Amino acid sequence: MTYLREYEADVSLREGGVIHLRPVRPEDAPQLVGLFAHSSPHSIFLRFHQALPRLSQDMARQFATVDYQDSFALVATVDEGGQEHIVGLGHYVRLPGRESAEAAFWVEDAYQRKGIGTALLRHLAAVAREKGVKAFEANVLPQNTLMLQVLRNSGLSLEIRLQEGVYHDVTPLDLASTC
């Protein structure tokens, strides 16, 4: 697949500073393992709905390998001494035979509460809409108050239902603005 540079963007954060968003590339897999290593066990549990001792190379490759159509991911990066450091990931995978996609977001602990999750959601929603995705679906644990806050503050409409102890969110993308 050809890398889609047109989806790169610099986004100002609410407390100052800038985050760079760009499509994920297969060579990002080792940095995604690093993102996992910089995440607390609590954050990992909230993201994956289970305790994971490590992110396997296979899982990292799956996150980093997308077709830029039915599966797409954006990474949030910062410059650390001239080196690009991945601090967040937002991705979607189109659900088979549907116009919706499962979406998930992950931000390194030290970078949470800065607006990165919201920026990832808004930009990924704009990309997905361009690709024909009509809605994002996500399962969010009730204790994941930060993700619920990101969803509520995104400016997108939400349909959230508690099902079997997990919030199932459907976010229609018809009104998502392009970023």
MOTA-V719869 format. One record per residue. N is the residue number from 0. RES is the residue in three letters. PHI is phi in radians with two decimals (* if undefined). D_CENTER is the distance of its C-alpha to the mean C-alpha in whole Angstrom. Layout:
n->(N,N)
res->(RES,RES)
phi->(PHI,PHI)
d_center->(D_CENTER,D_CENTER)
This chain:
n->(0,1,2,3,4,5,6,7,8,9,10,11,12,13,14,15,16,17,18,19,20,21,22,23,24,25,26,27,28,29,30,31,32,33,34,35,36,37,38,39,40,41,42,43,44,45,46,47,48,49,50,51,52,53,54,55,56,57,58,59,60,61,62,63,64,65,66,67,68,69,70,71,72,73,74,75,76,77,78,79,80,81,82,83,84,85,86,87,88,89,90,91,92,93,94,95,96,97,98,99,100,101,102,103,104,105,106,107,108,109,110,111,112,113,114,115,116,117,118,119,120,121,122,123,124,125,126,127,128,129,130,131,132,133,134,135,136,137,138,139,140,141,142,143,144,145,146,147,148,149,150,151,152,153,154,155,156,157,158,159,160,161,162,163,164,165,166,167,168,169,170,171,172,173,174,175,176,177,178)
res->(MET,THR,TYR,LEU,ARG,GLU,TYR,GLU,ALA,ASP,VAL,SER,LEU,ARG,GLU,GLY,GLY,VAL,ILE,HIS,LEU,ARG,PRO,VAL,ARG,PRO,GLU,ASP,ALA,PRO,GLN,LEU,VAL,GLY,LEU,PHE,ALA,HIS,SER,SER,PRO,HIS,SER,ILE,PHE,LEU,ARG,PHE,HIS,GLN,ALA,LEU,PRO,ARG,LEU,SER,GLN,ASP,MET,ALA,ARG,GLN,PHE,ALA,THR,VAL,ASP,TYR,GLN,ASP,SER,PHE,ALA,LEU,VAL,ALA,THR,VAL,ASP,GLU,GLY,GLY,GLN,GLU,HIS,ILE,VAL,GLY,LEU,GLY,HIS,TYR,VAL,ARG,LEU,PRO,GLY,ARG,GLU,SER,ALA,GLU,ALA,ALA,PHE,TRP,VAL,GLU,ASP,ALA,TYR,GLN,ARG,LYS,GLY,ILE,GLY,THR,ALA,LEU,LEU,ARG,HIS,LEU,ALA,ALA,VAL,ALA,ARG,GLU,LYS,GLY,VAL,LYS,ALA,PHE,GLU,ALA,ASN,VAL,LEU,PRO,GLN,ASN,THR,LEU,MET,LEU,GLN,VAL,LEU,ARG,ASN,SER,GLY,LEU,SER,LEU,GLU,ILE,ARG,LEU,GLN,GLU,GLY,VAL,TYR,HIS,ASP,VAL,THR,PRO,LEU,ASP,LEU,ALA,SER,THR,CYS)
phi->(*,-1.47,-1.10,-1.84,-1.03,-1.12,-1.66,-1.33,-2.74,-1.75,-2.17,-1.32,-1.59,-1.12,-1.78,1.68,1.51,-2.32,-2.01,-1.76,-1.85,-2.69,-1.08,-1.20,-2.25,-0.96,-1.26,-1.42,-0.89,-1.08,-1.22,-1.20,-1.09,-1.14,-1.02,-1.06,-1.12,-1.64,-1.90,-1.25,-0.97,-1.13,-1.11,-1.11,-1.08,-1.12,-1.31,-1.78,1.10,-2.87,-1.38,-2.18,-1.28,-2.82,-1.66,-1.19,-1.04,-1.11,-1.10,-1.07,-1.11,-1.09,-1.13,-1.54,-1.97,-2.24,-1.71,1.09,-2.38,-1.47,-2.35,-2.62,-2.53,-2.01,-1.90,-1.81,-2.21,-2.22,-1.61,-2.12,1.08,1.46,-1.92,-1.34,-2.13,-1.37,-2.05,-2.81,-2.54,-2.21,-2.52,-2.36,-2.36,-1.07,-1.34,-0.96,1.21,-2.24,-1.68,-1.99,-2.37,-1.37,-2.12,-2.61,-2.39,-2.65,-2.25,-0.93,-0.88,-1.14,-1.95,-1.28,1.22,-2.00,1.73,-1.21,-1.07,-1.12,-1.09,-1.06,-1.10,-1.09,-1.22,-1.16,-1.09,-1.12,-1.10,-1.05,-1.05,-1.04,-1.55,1.58,-1.39,-1.66,-2.76,-1.73,-2.14,-2.63,-1.90,-2.18,-1.15,-0.99,-1.38,-1.52,-1.13,-1.13,-1.21,-1.08,-1.15,-1.02,-1.07,-1.21,-1.63,-1.30,1.50,-1.67,-1.32,-2.31,-2.26,-1.99,-2.27,-1.45,-2.28,0.91,1.40,-2.28,-1.34,-1.79,-1.87,-2.09,-2.01,-1.10,-1.81,-1.08,-1.84,-1.12,-1.44,-1.41,-1.75)
d_center->(20,21,18,17,18,18,14,15,15,16,15,17,16,18,20,21,20,17,14,14,11,12,11,11,14,16,18,15,15,17,15,12,15,16,13,14,17,16,15,17,18,17,14,14,16,13,10,13,15,18,19,18,21,19,16,19,19,18,15,14,16,14,10,12,14,13,16,14,15,15,12,10,7,7,8,9,12,16,19,21,25,24,21,18,16,12,11,7,4,1,5,8,11,14,16,20,22,20,19,16,12,11,7,5,3,6,8,11,14,16,14,13,14,14,12,9,7,9,9,6,6,10,10,7,10,13,12,12,15,17,16,18,15,17,15,11,12,11,13,13,16,18,18,15,16,13,10,13,14,11,12,15,15,13,16,15,18,17,19,18,21,21,22,24,22,19,17,16,15,15,14,16,15,19,19,16,17,16,15)
